[in-house]
Amino acid sequence: MKLFPINRNSIALSVVAFVSIGFFVAGLFDVLDYFIMKALLFTGFAVLLVIALIHALKNNDKKKSS
């Protein structure tokens, strides 16, 4: 039995958790004011948004073809 199965859902959840924890910890330690931290966290958020849109469009195409 695997402790963490590797599939699309678990990868997506781990990336969302990483970005969320990153925002929380950066705000907690007052390093969110640094440009590099803002750039890293907002880039991660943008990547998540793009991946979500790609999967949504693929899912929409599958529903139309069925």
PQR file of N, CA, C, O and H, with PARSE charges and radii, in Angstrom:
ATOM      1  N   MET A   1       0.841  -1.180   0.000 -0.4000 1.5000
ATOM      2  CA  MET A   1       0.000   0.000   0.000 -0.0000 2.0000
ATOM      3  C   MET A   1       0.886   1.243   0.000  0.5500 1.7000
ATOM      4  O   MET A   1       1.782   1.382   0.833 -0.5500 1.4000
ATOM      5  N   LYS A   2       0.628   2.125  -0.927 -0.4000 1.5000
ATOM      6  CA  LYS A   2       1.399   3.359  -1.007 -0.0000 2.0000
ATOM      7  C   LYS A   2       0.787   4.407  -0.082  0.5500 1.7000
ATOM      8  O   LYS A   2      -0.432   4.527   0.034 -0.5500 1.4000
ATOM      9  H   LYS A   2      -0.099   2.012  -1.604  0.4000 1.0000
ATOM     10  N   LEU A   3       1.666   5.158   0.571 -0.4000 1.5000
ATOM     11  CA  LEU A   3       1.188   6.189   1.479 -0.0000 2.0000
ATOM     12  C   LEU A   3       0.602   7.370   0.711  0.5500 1.7000
ATOM     13  O   LEU A   3      -0.450   7.892   1.080 -0.5500 1.4000
ATOM     14  H   LEU A   3       2.657   5.060   0.477  0.4000 1.0000
ATOM     15  N   PHE A   4       1.284   7.794  -0.358 -0.4000 1.5000
ATOM     16  CA  PHE A   4       0.807   8.887  -1.191 -0.0000 2.0000
ATOM     17  C   PHE A   4       0.724   8.405  -2.632  0.5500 1.7000
ATOM     18  O   PHE A   4       1.750   8.326  -3.309 -0.5500 1.4000
ATOM     19  H   PHE A   4       2.139   7.370  -0.657  0.4000 1.0000
ATOM     20  N   PRO A   5      -0.465   8.082  -3.117 -0.5600 1.5000
ATOM     21  CA  PRO A   5      -0.566   7.662  -4.519  0.2800 2.0000
ATOM     22  C   PRO A   5      -0.282   8.850  -5.443  0.5500 1.7000
ATOM     23  O   PRO A   5      -0.689   9.980  -5.172 -0.5500 1.4000
ATOM     24  N   ILE A   6       0.416   8.567  -6.524 -0.4000 1.5000
ATOM     25  CA  ILE A   6       0.778   9.647  -7.446 -0.0000 2.0000
ATOM     26  C   ILE A   6      -0.182   9.598  -8.632  0.5500 1.7000
ATOM     27  O   ILE A   6      -0.116   8.700  -9.471 -0.5500 1.4000
ATOM     28  H   ILE A   6       0.747   7.649  -6.744  0.4000 1.0000
ATOM     29  N   ASN A   7      -1.062  10.570  -8.680 -0.4000 1.5000
ATOM     30  CA  ASN A   7      -1.961  10.750  -9.817 -0.0000 2.0000
ATOM     31  C   ASN A   7      -2.215  12.244  -9.974  0.5500 1.7000
ATOM     32  O   ASN A   7      -1.637  13.046  -9.240 -0.5500 1.4000
ATOM     33  H   ASN A   7      -1.116  11.300  -7.998  0.4000 1.0000
ATOM     34  N   ARG A   8      -3.043  12.620 -10.887 -0.4000 1.5000
ATOM     35  CA  ARG A   8      -3.267  14.046 -11.164 -0.0000 2.0000
ATOM     36  C   ARG A   8      -3.852  14.777  -9.967  0.5500 1.7000
ATOM     37  O   ARG A   8      -3.475  15.915  -9.684 -0.5500 1.4000
ATOM     38  H   ARG A   8      -3.513  11.969 -11.483  0.4000 1.0000
ATOM     39  N   ASN A   9      -4.767  14.133  -9.269 -0.4000 1.5000
ATOM     40  CA  ASN A   9      -5.404  14.807  -8.138 -0.0000 2.0000
ATOM     41  C   ASN A   9      -4.418  15.071  -7.009  0.5500 1.7000
ATOM     42  O   ASN A   9      -4.415  16.159  -6.433 -0.5500 1.4000
ATOM     43  H   ASN A   9      -5.073  13.209  -9.499  0.4000 1.0000
ATOM     44  N   SER A  10      -3.583  14.094  -6.689 -0.4000 1.5000
ATOM     45  CA  SER A  10      -2.645  14.294  -5.586 -0.0000 2.0000
ATOM     46  C   SER A  10      -1.569  15.311  -5.946  0.5500 1.7000
ATOM     47  O   SER A  10      -1.115  16.058  -5.080 -0.5500 1.4000
ATOM     48  H   SER A  10      -3.585  13.210  -7.157  0.4000 1.0000
ATOM     49  N   ILE A  11      -1.160  15.350  -7.192 -0.4000 1.5000
ATOM     50  CA  ILE A  11      -0.171  16.346  -7.617 -0.0000 2.0000
ATOM     51  C   ILE A  11      -0.776  17.739  -7.543  0.5500 1.7000
ATOM     52  O   ILE A  11      -0.127  18.670  -7.066 -0.5500 1.4000
ATOM     53  H   ILE A  11      -1.528  14.742  -7.896  0.4000 1.0000
ATOM     54  N   ALA A  12      -1.994  17.892  -8.001 -0.4000 1.5000
ATOM     55  CA  ALA A  12      -2.659  19.195  -7.952 -0.0000 2.0000
ATOM     56  C   ALA A  12      -2.866  19.656  -6.513  0.5500 1.7000
ATOM     57  O   ALA A  12      -2.654  20.827  -6.196 -0.5500 1.4000
ATOM     58  H   ALA A  12      -2.521  17.136  -8.389  0.4000 1.0000
ATOM     59  N   LEU A  13      -3.274  18.746  -5.652 -0.4000 1.5000
ATOM     60  CA  LEU A  13      -3.481  19.114  -4.253 -0.0000 2.0000
ATOM     61  C   LEU A  13      -2.177  19.497  -3.569  0.5500 1.7000
ATOM     62  O   LEU A  13      -2.152  20.416  -2.751 -0.5500 1.4000
ATOM     63  H   LEU A  13      -3.445  17.795  -5.910  0.4000 1.0000
ATOM     64  N   SER A  14      -1.105  18.809  -3.893 -0.4000 1.5000
ATOM     65  CA  SER A  14       0.172  19.144  -3.275 -0.0000 2.0000
ATOM     66  C   SER A  14       0.684  20.499  -3.760  0.5500 1.7000
ATOM     67  O   SER A  14       1.270  21.245  -2.975 -0.5500 1.4000
ATOM     68  H   SER A  14      -1.125  18.062  -4.558  0.4000 1.0000
ATOM     69  N   VAL A  15       0.478  20.832  -5.031 -0.4000 1.5000
ATOM     70  CA  VAL A  15       0.910  22.139  -5.540 -0.0000 2.0000
ATOM     71  C   VAL A  15       0.081  23.260  -4.916  0.5500 1.7000
ATOM     72  O   VAL A  15       0.624  24.304  -4.556 -0.5500 1.4000
ATOM     73  H   VAL A  15       0.002  20.226  -5.669  0.4000 1.0000
ATOM     74  N   VAL A  16      -1.214  23.053  -4.789 -0.4000 1.5000
ATOM     75  CA  VAL A  16      -2.080  24.058  -4.156 -0.0000 2.0000
ATOM     76  C   VAL A  16      -1.681  24.241  -2.693  0.5500 1.7000
ATOM     77  O   VAL A  16      -1.631  25.365  -2.195 -0.5500 1.4000
ATOM     78  H   VAL A  16      -1.655  22.205  -5.082  0.4000 1.0000
ATOM     79  N   ALA A  17      -1.399  23.136  -2.010 -0.4000 1.5000
ATOM     80  CA  ALA A  17      -0.974  23.229  -0.612 -0.0000 2.0000
ATOM     81  C   ALA A  17       0.347  23.980  -0.499  0.5500 1.7000
ATOM     82  O   ALA A  17       0.528  24.778   0.421 -0.5500 1.4000
ATOM     83  H   ALA A  17      -1.440  22.222  -2.415  0.4000 1.0000
ATOM     84  N   PHE A  18       1.273  23.734  -1.425 -0.4000 1.5000
ATOM     85  CA  PHE A  18       2.564  24.413  -1.393 -0.0000 2.0000
ATOM     86  C   PHE A  18       2.405  25.918  -1.569  0.5500 1.7000
ATOM     87  O   PHE A  18       3.026  26.696  -0.844 -0.5500 1.4000
ATOM     88  H   PHE A  18       1.126  23.086  -2.173  0.4000 1.0000
ATOM     89  N   VAL A  19       1.590  26.327  -2.513 -0.4000 1.5000
ATOM     90  CA  VAL A  19       1.380  27.762  -2.750 -0.0000 2.0000
ATOM     91  C   VAL A  19       0.662  28.402  -1.557  0.5500 1.7000
ATOM     92  O   VAL A  19       1.020  29.501  -1.135 -0.5500 1.4000
ATOM     93  H   VAL A  19       1.085  25.695  -3.102  0.4000 1.0000
ATOM     94  N   SER A  20      -0.339  27.723  -1.018 -0.4000 1.5000
ATOM     95  CA  SER A  20      -1.077  28.266   0.124 -0.0000 2.0000
ATOM     96  C   SER A  20      -0.187  28.403   1.349  0.5500 1.7000
ATOM     97  O   SER A  20      -0.199  29.437   2.016 -0.5500 1.4000
ATOM     98  H   SER A  20      -0.630  26.829  -1.360  0.4000 1.0000
ATOM     99  N   ILE A  21       0.572  27.377   1.642 -0.4000 1.5000
ATOM    100  CA  ILE A  21       1.483  27.426   2.788 -0.0000 2.0000
ATOM    101  C   ILE A  21       2.562  28.484   2.547  0.5500 1.7000
ATOM    102  O   ILE A  21       2.995  29.155   3.484 -0.5500 1.4000
ATOM    103  H   ILE A  21       0.581  26.537   1.100  0.4000 1.0000
ATOM    104  N   GLY A  22       2.990  28.630   1.305 -0.4000 1.5000
ATOM    105  CA  GLY A  22       3.978  29.653   0.981 -0.0000 2.0000
ATOM    106  C   GLY A  22       3.472  31.049   1.273  0.5500 1.7000
ATOM    107  O   GLY A  22       4.190  31.855   1.866 -0.5500 1.4000
ATOM    108  H   GLY A  22       2.638  28.085   0.544  0.4000 1.0000
ATOM    109  N   PHE A  23       2.241  31.351   0.865 -0.4000 1.5000
ATOM    110  CA  PHE A  23       1.662  32.663   1.162 -0.0000 2.0000
ATOM    111  C   PHE A  23       1.538  32.872   2.668  0.5500 1.7000
ATOM    112  O   PHE A  23       1.850  33.948   3.178 -0.5500 1.4000
ATOM    113  H   PHE A  23       1.658  30.696   0.384  0.4000 1.0000
ATOM    114  N   PHE A  24       1.084  31.846   3.372 -0.4000 1.5000
ATOM    115  CA  PHE A  24       0.886  31.964   4.819 -0.0000 2.0000
ATOM    116  C   PHE A  24       2.204  32.203   5.545  0.5500 1.7000
ATOM    117  O   PHE A  24       2.301  33.109   6.373 -0.5500 1.4000
ATOM    118  H   PHE A  24       0.830  30.972   2.957  0.4000 1.0000
ATOM    119  N   VAL A  25       3.216  31.400   5.242 -0.4000 1.5000
ATOM    120  CA  VAL A  25       4.508  31.526   5.918 -0.0000 2.0000
ATOM    121  C   VAL A  25       5.187  32.840   5.551  0.5500 1.7000
ATOM    122  O   VAL A  25       5.787  33.486   6.410 -0.5500 1.4000
ATOM    123  H   VAL A  25       3.138  30.664   4.569  0.4000 1.0000
ATOM    124  N   ALA A  26       5.101  33.241   4.291 -0.4000 1.5000
ATOM    125  CA  ALA A  26       5.706  34.502   3.874 -0.0000 2.0000
ATOM    126  C   ALA A  26       5.045  35.686   4.579  0.5500 1.7000
ATOM    127  O   ALA A  26       5.728  36.629   4.979 -0.5500 1.4000
ATOM    128  H   ALA A  26       4.614  32.717   3.593  0.4000 1.0000
ATOM    129  N   GLY A  27       3.748  35.644   4.731 -0.4000 1.5000
ATOM    130  CA  GLY A  27       3.057  36.705   5.456 -0.0000 2.0000
ATOM    131  C   GLY A  27       3.361  36.674   6.944  0.5500 1.7000
ATOM    132  O   GLY A  27       3.455  37.721   7.584 -0.5500 1.4000
ATOM    133  H   GLY A  27       3.193  34.878   4.406  0.4000 1.0000
ATOM    134  N   LEU A  28       3.515  35.480   7.495 -0.4000 1.5000
ATOM    135  CA  LEU A  28       3.793  35.328   8.912 -0.0000 2.0000
ATOM    136  C   LEU A  28       5.163  35.889   9.291  0.5500 1.7000
ATOM    137  O   LEU A  28       5.312  36.513  10.341 -0.5500 1.4000
ATOM    138  H   LEU A  28       3.439  34.629   6.975  0.4000 1.0000
ATOM    139  N   PHE A  29       6.148  35.670   8.448 -0.4000 1.5000
ATOM    140  CA  PHE A  29       7.503  36.129   8.732 -0.0000 2.0000
ATOM    141  C   PHE A  29       7.843  37.469   8.075  0.5500 1.7000
ATOM    142  O   PHE A  29       9.006  37.870   8.043 -0.5500 1.4000
ATOM    143  H   PHE A  29       6.027  35.163   7.595  0.4000 1.0000
ATOM    144  N   ASP A  30       6.840  38.148   7.560 -0.4000 1.5000
ATOM    145  CA  ASP A  30       7.010  39.471   6.947 -0.0000 2.0000
ATOM    146  C   ASP A  30       8.037  39.490   5.821  0.5500 1.7000
ATOM    147  O   ASP A  30       8.749  40.479   5.650 -0.5500 1.4000
ATOM    148  H   ASP A  30       5.895  37.822   7.586  0.4000 1.0000
ATOM    149  N   VAL A  31       8.120  38.425   5.065 -0.4000 1.5000
ATOM    150  CA  VAL A  31       9.009  38.426   3.900 -0.0000 2.0000
ATOM    151  C   VAL A  31       8.216  38.553   2.609  0.5500 1.7000
ATOM    152  O   VAL A  31       8.783  38.479   1.519 -0.5500 1.4000
ATOM    153  H   VAL A  31       7.542  37.621   5.204  0.4000 1.0000
ATOM    154  N   LEU A  32       6.904  38.746   2.729 -0.4000 1.5000
ATOM    155  CA  LEU A  32       6.073  38.908   1.546 -0.0000 2.0000
ATOM    156  C   LEU A  32       6.335  40.257   0.880  0.5500 1.7000
ATOM    157  O   LEU A  32       5.972  40.461  -0.278 -0.5500 1.4000
ATOM    158  H   LEU A  32       6.444  38.806   3.615  0.4000 1.0000
ATOM    159  N   ASP A  33       6.963  41.174   1.612 -0.4000 1.5000
ATOM    160  CA  ASP A  33       7.283  42.480   1.041 -0.0000 2.0000
ATOM    161  C   ASP A  33       8.459  42.414   0.080  0.5500 1.7000
ATOM    162  O   ASP A  33       8.657  43.339  -0.709 -0.5500 1.4000
ATOM    163  H   ASP A  33       7.258  41.008   2.553  0.4000 1.0000
ATOM    164  N   TYR A  34       9.242  41.344   0.127 -0.4000 1.5000
ATOM    165  CA  TYR A  34      10.381  41.214  -0.778 -0.0000 2.0000
ATOM    166  C   TYR A  34       9.880  40.839  -2.167  0.5500 1.7000
ATOM    167  O   TYR A  34       8.970  40.025  -2.321 -0.5500 1.4000
ATOM    168  H   TYR A  34       9.081  40.593   0.767  0.4000 1.0000
ATOM    169  N   PHE A  35      10.494  41.450  -3.168 -0.4000 1.5000
ATOM    170  CA  PHE A  35      10.045  41.238  -4.543 -0.0000 2.0000
ATOM    171  C   PHE A  35      10.197  39.785  -4.980  0.5500 1.7000
ATOM    172  O   PHE A  35       9.314  39.252  -5.653 -0.5500 1.4000
ATOM    173  H   PHE A  35      11.233  42.111  -3.043  0.4000 1.0000
ATOM    174  N   ILE A  36      11.297  39.136  -4.613 -0.4000 1.5000
ATOM    175  CA  ILE A  36      11.535  37.764  -5.060 -0.0000 2.0000
ATOM    176  C   ILE A  36      10.487  36.813  -4.493  0.5500 1.7000
ATOM    177  O   ILE A  36      10.080  35.871  -5.173 -0.5500 1.4000
ATOM    178  H   ILE A  36      12.015  39.569  -4.066  0.4000 1.0000
ATOM    179  N   MET A  37      10.043  37.044  -3.262 -0.4000 1.5000
ATOM    180  CA  MET A  37       9.002  36.197  -2.677 -0.0000 2.0000
ATOM    181  C   MET A  37       7.671  36.412  -3.387  0.5500 1.7000
ATOM    182  O   MET A  37       6.948  35.458  -3.673 -0.5500 1.4000
ATOM    183  H   MET A  37      10.374  37.810  -2.710  0.4000 1.0000
ATOM    184  N   LYS A  38       7.356  37.662  -3.667 -0.4000 1.5000
ATOM    185  CA  LYS A  38       6.123  37.939  -4.401 -0.0000 2.0000
ATOM    186  C   LYS A  38       6.169  37.289  -5.778  0.5500 1.7000
ATOM    187  O   LYS A  38       5.187  36.699  -6.231 -0.5500 1.4000
ATOM    188  H   LYS A  38       7.944  38.438  -3.436  0.4000 1.0000
ATOM    189  N   ALA A  39       7.313  37.401  -6.434 -0.4000 1.5000
ATOM    190  CA  ALA A  39       7.456  36.841  -7.775 -0.0000 2.0000
ATOM    191  C   ALA A  39       7.301  35.323  -7.749  0.5500 1.7000
ATOM    192  O   ALA A  39       6.608  34.762  -8.597 -0.5500 1.4000
ATOM    193  H   ALA A  39       8.111  37.880  -6.066  0.4000 1.0000
ATOM    194  N   LEU A  40       7.933  34.652  -6.791 -0.4000 1.5000
ATOM    195  CA  LEU A  40       7.836  33.198  -6.709 -0.0000 2.0000
ATOM    196  C   LEU A  40       6.410  32.736  -6.429  0.5500 1.7000
ATOM    197  O   LEU A  40       5.909  31.821  -7.082 -0.5500 1.4000
ATOM    198  H   LEU A  40       8.496  35.107  -6.102  0.4000 1.0000
ATOM    199  N   LEU A  41       5.762  33.366  -5.464 -0.4000 1.5000
ATOM    200  CA  LEU A  41       4.426  32.931  -5.087 -0.0000 2.0000
ATOM    201  C   LEU A  41       3.387  33.248  -6.168  0.5500 1.7000
ATOM    202  O   LEU A  41       2.516  32.425  -6.451 -0.5500 1.4000
ATOM    203  H   LEU A  41       6.169  34.110  -4.933  0.4000 1.0000
ATOM    204  N   PHE A  42       3.477  34.425  -6.766 -0.4000 1.5000
ATOM    205  CA  PHE A  42       2.511  34.759  -7.804 -0.0000 2.0000
ATOM    206  C   PHE A  42       2.765  33.979  -9.094  0.5500 1.7000
ATOM    207  O   PHE A  42       1.831  33.715  -9.851 -0.5500 1.4000
ATOM    208  H   PHE A  42       4.185  35.093  -6.536  0.4000 1.0000
ATOM    209  N   THR A  43       4.014  33.612  -9.346 -0.4000 1.5000
ATOM    210  CA  THR A  43       4.301  32.741 -10.490 -0.0000 2.0000
ATOM    211  C   THR A  43       3.701  31.367 -10.265  0.5500 1.7000
ATOM    212  O   THR A  43       3.124  30.783 -11.182 -0.5500 1.4000
ATOM    213  H   THR A  43       4.772  33.827  -8.731  0.4000 1.0000
ATOM    214  N   GLY A  44       3.832  30.847  -9.058 -0.4000 1.5000
ATOM    215  CA  GLY A  44       3.202  29.563  -8.731 -0.0000 2.0000
ATOM    216  C   GLY A  44       1.694  29.618  -8.891  0.5500 1.7000
ATOM    217  O   GLY A  44       1.091  28.674  -9.401 -0.5500 1.4000
ATOM    218  H   GLY A  44       4.301  31.321  -8.313  0.4000 1.0000
ATOM    219  N   PHE A  45       1.077  30.713  -8.460 -0.4000 1.5000
ATOM    220  CA  PHE A  45      -0.365  30.881  -8.612 -0.0000 2.0000
ATOM    221  C   PHE A  45      -0.755  30.954 -10.086  0.5500 1.7000
ATOM    222  O   PHE A  45      -1.759  30.370 -10.494 -0.5500 1.4000
ATOM    223  H   PHE A  45       1.567  31.480  -8.045  0.4000 1.0000
ATOM    224  N   ALA A  46       0.031  31.667 -10.882 -0.4000 1.5000
ATOM    225  CA  ALA A  46      -0.259  31.786 -12.313 -0.0000 2.0000
ATOM    226  C   ALA A  46      -0.130  30.434 -13.013  0.5500 1.7000
ATOM    227  O   ALA A  46      -0.935  30.106 -13.885 -0.5500 1.4000
ATOM    228  H   ALA A  46       0.847  32.142 -10.552  0.4000 1.0000
ATOM    229  N   VAL A  47       0.870  29.659 -12.635 -0.4000 1.5000
ATOM    230  CA  VAL A  47       1.034  28.315 -13.219 -0.0000 2.0000
ATOM    231  C   VAL A  47      -0.159  27.451 -12.870  0.5500 1.7000
ATOM    232  O   VAL A  47      -0.665  26.727 -13.728 -0.5500 1.4000
ATOM    233  H   VAL A  47       1.524  29.925 -11.927  0.4000 1.0000
ATOM    234  N   LEU A  48      -0.619  27.509 -11.638 -0.4000 1.5000
ATOM    235  CA  LEU A  48      -1.808  26.747 -11.244 -0.0000 2.0000
ATOM    236  C   LEU A  48      -3.027  27.163 -12.059  0.5500 1.7000
ATOM    237  O   LEU A  48      -3.815  26.315 -12.480 -0.5500 1.4000
ATOM    238  H   LEU A  48      -0.209  28.098 -10.942  0.4000 1.0000
ATOM    239  N   LEU A  49      -3.181  28.443 -12.277 -0.4000 1.5000
ATOM    240  CA  LEU A  49      -4.316  28.939 -13.043 -0.0000 2.0000
ATOM    241  C   LEU A  49      -4.266  28.449 -14.482  0.5500 1.7000
ATOM    242  O   LEU A  49      -5.290  28.043 -15.031 -0.5500 1.4000
ATOM    243  H   LEU A  49      -2.541  29.131 -11.935  0.4000 1.0000
ATOM    244  N   VAL A  50      -3.099  28.480 -15.095 -0.4000 1.5000
ATOM    245  CA  VAL A  50      -2.955  28.016 -16.476 -0.0000 2.0000
ATOM    246  C   VAL A  50      -3.237  26.522 -16.569  0.5500 1.7000
ATOM    247  O   VAL A  50      -3.930  26.078 -17.485 -0.5500 1.4000
ATOM    248  H   VAL A  50      -2.267  28.809 -14.648  0.4000 1.0000
ATOM    249  N   ILE A  51      -2.711  25.749 -15.635 -0.4000 1.5000
ATOM    250  CA  ILE A  51      -2.939  24.298 -15.652 -0.0000 2.0000
ATOM    251  C   ILE A  51      -4.423  23.997 -15.465  0.5500 1.7000
ATOM    252  O   ILE A  51      -4.963  23.106 -16.121 -0.5500 1.4000
ATOM    253  H   ILE A  51      -2.148  26.110 -14.891  0.4000 1.0000
ATOM    254  N   ALA A  52      -5.083  24.734 -14.573 -0.4000 1.5000
ATOM    255  CA  ALA A  52      -6.518  24.527 -14.362 -0.0000 2.0000
ATOM    256  C   ALA A  52      -7.315  24.840 -15.623  0.5500 1.7000
ATOM    257  O   ALA A  52      -8.251  24.115 -15.962 -0.5500 1.4000
ATOM    258  H   ALA A  52      -4.645  25.458 -14.040  0.4000 1.0000
ATOM    259  N   LEU A  53      -6.956  25.903 -16.311 -0.4000 1.5000
ATOM    260  CA  LEU A  53      -7.664  26.252 -17.548 -0.0000 2.0000
ATOM    261  C   LEU A  53      -7.437  25.202 -18.636  0.5500 1.7000
ATOM    262  O   LEU A  53      -8.365  24.864 -19.370 -0.5500 1.4000
ATOM    263  H   LEU A  53      -6.196  26.492 -16.036  0.4000 1.0000
ATOM    264  N   ILE A  54      -6.227  24.690 -18.744 -0.4000 1.5000
ATOM    265  CA  ILE A  54      -5.939  23.655 -19.747 -0.0000 2.0000
ATOM    266  C   ILE A  54      -6.759  22.406 -19.472  0.5500 1.7000
ATOM    267  O   ILE A  54      -7.345  21.824 -20.385 -0.5500 1.4000
ATOM    268  H   ILE A  54      -5.473  24.965 -18.147  0.4000 1.0000
ATOM    269  N   HIS A  55      -6.799  21.995 -18.207 -0.4000 1.5000
ATOM    270  CA  HIS A  55      -7.585  20.797 -17.874 -0.0000 2.0000
ATOM    271  C   HIS A  55      -9.086  21.034 -18.067  0.5500 1.7000
ATOM    272  O   HIS A  55      -9.809  20.125 -18.475 -0.5500 1.4000
ATOM    273  H   HIS A  55      -6.324  22.467 -17.465  0.4000 1.0000
ATOM    274  N   ALA A  56      -9.550  22.238 -17.779 -0.4000 1.5000
ATOM    275  CA  ALA A  56     -10.969  22.539 -17.978 -0.0000 2.0000
ATOM    276  C   ALA A  56     -11.329  22.483 -19.461  0.5500 1.7000
ATOM    277  O   ALA A  56     -12.391  21.974 -19.821 -0.5500 1.4000
ATOM    278  H   ALA A  56      -8.962  22.976 -17.447  0.4000 1.0000
ATOM    279  N   LEU A  57     -10.462  22.995 -20.313 -0.4000 1.5000
ATOM    280  CA  LEU A  57     -10.740  22.956 -21.750 -0.0000 2.0000
ATOM    281  C   LEU A  57     -10.686  21.528 -22.291  0.5500 1.7000
ATOM    282  O   LEU A  57     -11.488  21.162 -23.150 -0.5500 1.4000
ATOM    283  H   LEU A  57      -9.600  23.408 -20.020  0.4000 1.0000
ATOM    284  N   LYS A  58      -9.747  20.720 -21.798 -0.4000 1.5000
ATOM    285  CA  LYS A  58      -9.681  19.322 -22.221 -0.0000 2.0000
ATOM    286  C   LYS A  58     -10.931  18.571 -21.782  0.5500 1.7000
ATOM    287  O   LYS A  58     -11.472  17.761 -22.535 -0.5500 1.4000
ATOM    288  H   LYS A  58      -9.095  21.018 -21.100  0.4000 1.0000
ATOM    289  N   ASN A  59     -11.388  18.841 -20.564 -0.4000 1.5000
ATOM    290  CA  ASN A  59     -12.567  18.181 -20.042 -0.0000 2.0000
ATOM    291  C   ASN A  59     -13.797  18.579 -20.861  0.5500 1.7000
ATOM    292  O   ASN A  59     -14.659  17.741 -21.127 -0.5500 1.4000
ATOM    293  H   ASN A  59     -10.949  19.499 -19.952  0.4000 1.0000
ATOM    294  N   ASN A  60     -13.881  19.832 -21.255 -0.4000 1.5000
ATOM    295  CA  ASN A  60     -14.988  20.317 -22.069 -0.0000 2.0000
ATOM    296  C   ASN A  60     -15.000  19.637 -23.437  0.5500 1.7000
ATOM    297  O   ASN A  60     -16.066  19.293 -23.948 -0.5500 1.4000
ATOM    298  H   ASN A  60     -13.181  20.512 -21.039  0.4000 1.0000
ATOM    299  N   ASP A  61     -13.817  19.441 -24.035 -0.4000 1.5000
ATOM    300  CA  ASP A  61     -13.729  18.769 -25.332 -0.0000 2.0000
ATOM    301  C   ASP A  61     -14.153  17.315 -25.211  0.5500 1.7000
ATOM    302  O   ASP A  61     -14.793  16.796 -26.125 -0.5500 1.4000
ATOM    303  H   ASP A  61     -12.952  19.721 -23.620  0.4000 1.0000
ATOM    304  N   LYS A  62     -13.827  16.651 -24.138 -0.4000 1.5000
ATOM    305  CA  LYS A  62     -14.217  15.247 -23.951 -0.0000 2.0000
ATOM    306  C   LYS A  62     -15.730  15.115 -23.824  0.5500 1.7000
ATOM    307  O   LYS A  62     -16.317  14.165 -24.343 -0.5500 1.4000
ATOM    308  H   LYS A  62     -13.307  17.073 -23.396  0.4000 1.0000
ATOM    309  N   LYS A  63     -16.368  16.069 -23.133 -0.4000 1.5000
ATOM    310  CA  LYS A  63     -17.816  16.016 -22.974 -0.0000 2.0000
ATOM    311  C   LYS A  63     -18.511  16.223 -24.324  0.5500 1.7000
ATOM    312  O   LYS A  63     -19.535  15.593 -24.591 -0.5500 1.4000
ATOM    313  H   LYS A  63     -15.892  16.841 -22.712  0.4000 1.0000
ATOM    314  N   LYS A  64     -17.972  17.092 -25.171 -0.4000 1.5000
ATOM    315  CA  LYS A  64     -18.592  17.341 -26.470 -0.0000 2.0000
ATOM    316  C   LYS A  64     -18.477  16.135 -27.403  0.5500 1.7000
ATOM    317  O   LYS A  64     -19.380  15.872 -28.198 -0.5500 1.4000
ATOM    318  H   LYS A  64     -17.140  17.603 -24.955  0.4000 1.0000
ATOM    319  N   SER A  65     -17.356  15.399 -27.303 -0.4000 1.5000
ATOM    320  CA  SER A  65     -17.148  14.269 -28.211 -0.0000 2.0000
ATOM    321  C   SER A  65     -17.933  13.047 -27.792  0.5500 1.7000
ATOM    322  O   SER A  65     -18.126  12.152 -28.615 -0.5500 1.4000
ATOM    323  H   SER A  65     -16.623  15.613 -26.657  0.4000 1.0000
ATOM    324  N   SER A  66     -18.398  12.961 -26.555 -0.4000 1.5000
ATOM    325  CA  SER A  66     -19.126  11.781 -26.080 -0.0000 2.0000
ATOM    326  C   SER A  66     -20.545  11.754 -26.576  0.5500 1.7000
ATOM    327  O   SER A  66     -21.290  10.825 -26.264 -0.5500 1.4000
ATOM    328  H   SER A  66     -18.242  13.688 -25.886  0.4000 1.0000
TER
END
